[in-house]
Amino acid sequence: MLVVGAGLMGSGIAEVVALAGFEVIVVDLDTATLDLSRQRMGRSMARAVSSGRVTDSASVAALARISFSTDLPASAESVDHVIETVVEDLAVKSAVLRQLDSCCRADVVFASNTSQFPISQLAAATTRPDRVIGSHWFNPPPVMDLIELVRGIQTSDETVATAQALATAYGKQYVLCGKDSAGFITSRLLIALALEATRIVEEGIASAEDVDFACVKAFNHAMGPLHTLDYSGLDTALSVADRMREQYGERFLAPQHLRNLVEARQLGRKTGRGFYEYAESS
């Protein structure tokens, strides 16, 4: 298994895949990012062991199944499946998929971890559009139970079945978005709630803490919408909102407060500050 991108999502996904018994290669251009990914997974595994979710022996074995590399072509030669989880930028994702297409065997399936981009558009960067599928994970991947699978126009039944089988093997549940539309199922729902939550804070009606607490207690959400945006990255949230606005109109207009946070590079957990402050950036 090849995971391309060693950020928060890539690290979490690699951890889940390794715990499921798969050998994993994590590839990133930056050695410092790979080192941080290794440390992040070690801390996450330690928390899982201390909470009783994972045994110590399973953690040690999973970490031993993960390797790290900056050499994408060499890493891609022998893998059976690819999960692309690079920055949420259409041009970057397309370029990575194009490169993977030239390196991987013709039968390898490419799963793109995108929260917004049409899978058919990403698949057009390859010569195997039937073997490209959306595989939208949720943060943090070791804890969140769902993978949203997204079918492109040319995604084959075989590719869908492969992705469903792998989701089950990872110990996750899945939903299938059968129409390749912007935002799929979950991003449309989440961003609508999160934008309204941001407006409530922007208008001084309630604090971010109280808005999130209300959603957790009133709606039984595991995490409030603003806390969720901090985990996902406020830059990603703004990008999704802008794309939703293009597709569906003014109901997805992003509040100025969200734009201000992004312009100030207060992007959430990864920078140490967003709607909340964090002890350290990840």
WOKAZI-V813545 format. One record per run of one state. SS is the DSSP state (alpha for helix, beta for strand, coil for the rest). FROM is the first residue (numbers start at 1). TO is the last residue. If there is no record, write none. Layout:
{{SS:FROM:TO} {SS:FROM:TO}}
This chain:
{{coil:1:1} {beta:2:4} {coil:5:7} {alpha:8:19} {coil:20:23} {beta:24:27} {coil:28:30} {alpha:31:51} {coil:52:55} {alpha:56:64} {coil:65:65} {beta:66:69} {coil:70:71} {alpha:72:76} {coil:77:80} {beta:81:84} {coil:85:89} {alpha:90:103} {coil:104:108} {beta:109:112} {coil:113:118} {alpha:119:123} {coil:124:128} {alpha:129:131} {beta:132:137} {coil:138:145} {beta:146:151} {coil:152:156} {alpha:157:169} {coil:170:172} {beta:173:177} {coil:178:185} {alpha:186:202} {coil:203:207} {alpha:208:219} {coil:220:224} {alpha:225:232} {coil:233:233} {alpha:234:248} {coil:249:249} {alpha:250:252} {coil:253:255} {alpha:256:263} {coil:264:267} {beta:268:268} {alpha:269:271} {coil:272:272} {beta:273:273} {coil:274:276} {beta:277:277} {coil:278:282}}
